[in-house]
Amino acid sequence: MNIVEKERIVKKNILEIFKENFDVSKPDHEILNIQPEKEYEVNYSTYYESILDIFLIEHEHLESITGKVKDTIKKVTELWTITSYSSPPWKIQ
């Protein structure tokens, strides 16, 4: 899988996770510039933990994926390693 495809998958999933966690109906281009820690008073840790779980990223990377949604997408794209024994998060087995 090339980096463009990988980033597209990460972006799609993170935007969906964001919308579900914060009950947001803003367009995607506006969500990309939101920083959950600063704009929402609700518990945003479930948002980040969901991302770690879905993309099989170690909890030690939690601080590196926080920030604006677009920055989270870039960092998760770097950290997400697809292995032959893991199923992609977008497929249901």
Sequence and secondary structure as in RCSB ss.txt:
>XXXX:A:sequence
MNIVEKERIVKKNILEIFKENFDVSKPDHEILNIQPEKEYEVNYSTYYESILDIFLIEHEHLESITGKVKDTIKK
VTELWTITSYSSPPWKIQ
>XXXX:A:secstr
  HHHHHHHHHHHHHHHHHHHHT  S HHHHTT  HHHH  S  HHHHHHHHHHTT  GGGGGGG SSHHHHHHH
HHHH    TTS  TT   
